[in-house]
Amino acid sequence: MSCPQEKVVSGPHSAEPPRWVHDSLIGITEIRRIFKLGRTAAYELTHRPEFPDPVPISPRCYRWWASEVAKFAAALRREPAQASAQSAKAPRLPDPDVPQPRQITGKVRTARSRKEAP
């Protein structure tokens, strides 16, 4: 089975083996397991622009290279750590041009007691 997006060079002069020798194709079920997502969320994830490109198997069947999905997952894990490190360095100040939400001020009263029925 050959992949239409990949050139397979074989013979004594090929420098490295074809990709399918050391990598595997995974489906949406494996992607759901890796990211712990439901079916709809997994499909939404695969349609993100930064998600690896699919390999078409047939007109309605796609697979993804496991190594590319693993790199994407590792990048997602690094993102929150980098964002939290940056936010810890410099506190975010409110933008003066953006209206701030109103805050409730004043004293807190206890609720009135209900009148008991006779």
Buried (B, 14 or more C-beta within 10 A) or exposed (E): EEBEEEEEEEEEEEEEEBBBEEEEBBEBEBBBEBBEBEEEEBEEBBEEEEBBEBBEBEEEEBBBBBBBBBEBEEEEEEEEEEEEEEEEEEEEEEEEEEEEEEEEEEEEEEEEEEEEEE
